[in-house]
Amino acid sequence: MMTGESPQDATANYSDTRAASPSNNPIAPMRGVSDGKTAAAMSTHKGISGTIFEAAFVDPAYTWPPAEGQGKNAIELQASTALMKSAAPNDAIDELDDDEVSLTPSLMSSDDDEGPQPPRRSKRTTTTTTVTTQKKGFLCCKSSTDEQIISSKSSSNLVSNNNNHPSFNSKKAERRAERQRRILAKKKKRRREARARERYRRVPEGILIYRLDTSDRTVTLVSGPSSNTDMNSLMKQMVVINAKPSSDISRRGIMLTGVRGEMYTLVACEQRTAIAWLESMDMMLASKPNDATRAAIEDQLGESIPMSHRVLSQKSTNSNWARGKESMLSQTERDEIEERYVNLAAYSNNLIRAGAFPSSGNAGSQSKGKGGKTTTTAGGGGGIYYTVTQIHDDGEEYDEETLESIAKRRAVIKDSWDFFRMVCSLLRDKRKYDEVFRKLQLDPVYSYLNSMTGLNDPGDDMAMGGNIGADKPITQMHFAEYDQMSSSQIAKDLVRRAEVALPSLVEICKALAGSLGMEEVGVGPVKDASAALRKAEKKYEGDVLKVTDYCRALLVVKDFPTLLALLELARDSFGPLIRRVKLSTLKSDRNAKPGGYRDCIINLELKDHICEIQIHMWPMWVICGVDGFRHYRHCLEYSTDTFGDPYEALAGLDRKTMAELIVMAEEAVADMPLETLEWYHEKFILDYFAEVGLFLHHGLHEWAETTLRALIKLRCQSPDIGPDHHETITLYKYLEQALRAQKRLDEADEVAAKIAENKQLKSNEKVEADKSVWDEWVTEPFESIVDPNKKEREEEERIKKEVRASKKAWRKIREERFKFLDSN
C-alpha cells in the first residue's frame, strides 16, 4: 500500500490487476511498487533525498502472530472490511494558507513590500495551471500535483522607475519559485499525514504502524493505540542515532536509541520488515546529518542545544556502513546504494505479496504439516501495512527503463543466492558422507576390508600412486574396424554392444540380490553416445574406449559384512569375467570422490563389452539417493571440496551485495517465519542456515545467534539427528562465533565446552589401540631413541593384530548370516 492511497483502492487495484493480466501472472509489469517502482515524494528541504517506510509492528501489550483461532486470516479480513472503509475518499489538495509554510525572510517579500525600490520596474504576468493526476496499480494508488507555466507575458506599463533591472528580476523569480516549491511540498506533506491518520484510524488490535523517514532520521507512530496499549511506555516519535538487532526470539526486533538517549525495541510483524528497516537505518546513520536531520534533532532537544552538539554534526560510528571501504563512499554514492537497495526490497516484497513464487501459497494461507499441525504461511496484517516511498527534491518518478533495471538486478542477485545456497547444500551433504564413513569404520570387519587389495585398482588418488583417468588400467575391447572410424562412430558402436550385454548384466544382478536379500537394485539406462564423448573428453583425453559404464547397474548393501559376502559370491560365481574390483575410495588412507562419496565398483566383461556394477553402502546411499550423482557432478564442477566452510563462498563480496543477498534469503523463507519452523522442514532449514552465513558476514550477529538457536533446537527435536549429531555440533560452532562477536565470552565458552565434550565422545568411540603405543613412547624415551624404528614396527604389528581380529569377526558373521557361501 503506497502513501497517499486509500486501503479500498489498494484492494481494488490488486483484484483488477490480476484479472486484467492475460496470463494471470502476478509478476507481470504493473505500476507502482508492485513492479519495483517506489512512489516519489517531494522533500521540504531542497536538495535532500531519502526514503519513507511505513510498516506494522507489534504492540508490546500483545503477541504476534495472534492466538490460535484468530490467525492472520482474521487480520486480513478485518483489514479488508472495517479498516478499508475508513479511507479518505478525496484526493484534492487541502487548502493551506501560505503563512503556514515556514519561509526564510528573503522568500517572504512580495510585490507589495515596502522599502527601497529600484528606479524602474516592469509588471510581469505569469499564468500557471495545476494538474492533478492519479496512477493506480497493484498496491499503489498515488496522486501527483504539478504546477506548469502555460503563458508568460511582459507588460510595458511603467509602474515605477527602472523596473526592468535584470538582476532584481532574476533574484525575485528565484525566491518566488522556491516559495512555491516549499508551499507545494508542505501541502503534500500535510495531505500525506492526514491520510495516514485516517487510514490507520482503525488498525486491528495489537498492531502499531510506524513511519521511518531516512531524510531526517525520524521514526513516528502514525496509528492510534490499542485498548491494552501502555501509553506510558509507548514510543511516539524519536530521532534515531543508533539501531541494532534485538535478541527477540522471533528475529523481528530492532533496538533503537534516540537523540535524548531513550531506548526502545520495535518488533515487526514480519521478518523482512525488520531486515529492510534495519539495513536502511544502518545506511542512514553512516551519513552526516543533513539540514532536515538537524531540524528534527533541534525540535527534539530544544533550541537551547548548540549547533556544535555531537549528534548534529557527526555520523554514527556504530553503523557498519561507516566502517571499512564503505566509509570512503561519497554522499551521492550512498544515496544511489540506498535507492537500489530500497527498490530491490520493495520489488521483492511485492512479489511475495502477489504470491509470485511456486512454493508460496496465497497470502495468509495455511497448510497442514506432519501430525496435522497447521502452519500459517506468508501474509497477514503485517503485509497489508507495508509501504516504501522514495523522497526526491523534484518528486520525479521512475521510468520503465529503471524498472527493468531493478528486475534485472534482482535476477542477478537471485542467481547468486541460489548458487550460495547450493554450496551450503553440497558441503552439508559432504559432511554427512564424512560422518557416515567415520561410523562405518567402527564396524568390526572394516579392518579386514581395509587390508584387502582390489583388482586393477590403483585408485584416483595420485598422492597414493593412483591414476587420473588417462592411465586407466582397463578399456573396452579394440576391434579392427575401429581404426577406420571416428570417435563418434566408435561411441555409437559401443552403445550398440552395451544394449546387447545389458540382459546378461540384469540376470547377474538379480542373482546377487536374491542370494543376499538386497532390495535396492537398479539397471541402466545405457549411456548415450554424446554423454560418452563428453566424459571421454573430460577424463580420458578423448579416448571413448576408456569409458566402461555404457552398460551399468547398481546394488545397495546395508553394511560392510554384506559387501564382503557379495565380493566373495561374485568371485566364486563369475570370477573369470571380472576385470576390475575398485575398493580404493573405501580405504581409510584414500580420498573420497568429489563431494565425499565412497563406493565399490566391479567391472566385468559380458559379450565382448565391459560393464559396470556400482555397489553402494546404504548409510551413504540414503543421504542423496539417486541424486548422488548430481551431488558428485556439482562438487566436481565447482571444486567445493576446497571449501572448509560453506560461508567462505561469501569472501570478497561488498556490503551492498551482501544486503541484497539477505533480501533474497528473506524471499526464500517468506512462507515459513522462524517461529513456525518445524524439524521436518528441511528445505527451509537449509535456507535459514544459508542466511546465518549472510548475517555473520554482514555484522548482524544477534540475528545469527537467534536463528542458530532455533535451528539447534529443531535438530535436537529431530528423531534422525539429535543433540550429539555432527550437524548440531556444526551449528554450535557457528553459535560460538556469533557469541564471541557480541563479546559474550562466558556464553561462548560454555558452547565451546560442549563442542569439546562431543569431540572427546567421538574419540572414545574409535576402536584403536594406538594409545598404549603412545604411552610407551612417552614412558620409555631412551629406548625409542636407541631403536628409532620401534614405533613403526609396533604400529605395523598393531595393524596386523587388528586385521586378524577383524577377519575372525568376519568369519563369525559369515557363519551366522552367510552360511550359504560355503556351498559355493
CORMO-V807143 format. One line per field, one symbol per residue. phi: phi as a letter, one per 40 degrees, with the letter a starting at -180 (. if undefined). burial: + if it has 9 or more other ideal C-beta (glycine too) atoms within 8 Angstrom, else -. A space follows every 10 residues. Layout:
phi: ???
burial: ???
This chain:
phi: .ccgbcdccc cccccccccc cdcfccbcdb cgccbgcbcb bcccbcgbbi bbbbacbccd cbbacdcdhc gccccdcccc bccccccccc cccccacccc ccbcdccccb ccdchdbcda abcbbbbbbb bbbbbbacfa abbbbbbbcb aabbbcccca cfcbcdcccc cccccccccc cccccccccc cccccccccc cbcddgbbbb bbbccbgbbb cbbccccbcc ccbccbaacc baaacccdcc gbcbcbbccc gcbbbbbccb dccccccccc ccccccccdc cccccccccc chccccccdd ccbbcccccc cbbgcccccc cccccccccc cccccccccc ccccgcbdcc ccdgcbbccc ggccbccdhg cdcccbabbc bbcbgcbccc cccccccccc cccccccccc cccccccccc cccccccdcc ccccccdccc ccbcbfbcgb cccbgcbbhc cdcbaccccd cccbbccccc cccccccccc cddccccccc cccccbgcbc bbbgcccccc ccccccccbb fgcccccbbc baabbbbcac dccccccccc cccadcccba bbbdcccccb cccdggcbab bbbbbbfgac bbbcbbcddc cccbgccdcc dccccccbfc ccccaccccc cgcccccccc ccccccccbd caddcbcbcc ccccccdccc cddcccccgc cccccdcccc cccccccccc bgcbcccccc cccccdcccc ccgccccccc cccccccccc cccccccbbc cccccccccb ccccccbccc cccccccccc cccccccccc ccccccbbcc cccc
burial: ++++++++++ +-++--++-- +----+---+ ++++++++++ +++-+--+++ +++++++++- -+-+-+---- ++++++-++- --++-++--- --+--+---- +-----+--- -------+-+ ++++------ -+--++++++ +++++-+--- ---------+ -++-+--++- -+--+--+++ ++++++++++ ++++++++++ +-++-+++++ ++++++++++ +++--+--+- ---++--+++ ++++++-+-+ +++++++++- ---+++++++ ++++++++++ +++++++-++ -+++++++-+ +---+---+- +++-++--++ ++---++-+- ---++-++++ ++++++++++ +++++++--+ +-++++--+- ----++++++ ++++++++++ +++-+--+-- -++--++-++ --++-++-++ ++++++++++ ++++++++-+ -+++++++++ ---+-+++++ +--+-++-++ -+-+++---- -+----+--+ +++++-+++- ++-+++-+++ +++--+-+-+ +-+--++-+- -++-+++-++ --++++++-+ +++++++-++ ++++++++++ --+----+++ +++++++--+ -+++++++++ ++++++--++ ++++++++++ +-++---+-- ++-+++---+ +-+--+--++ ----++++++ ++++++++++ ++++--++-- +--+++++++ ++++++++-+ ++++++++++ ++-+++-+-- ++--+-++++ ++++++++++ -+-----+-- ++-++--+-- ++-------- --+--++--- ---+-----+ +--++--++- +++-+++-++ --++---+-- +---
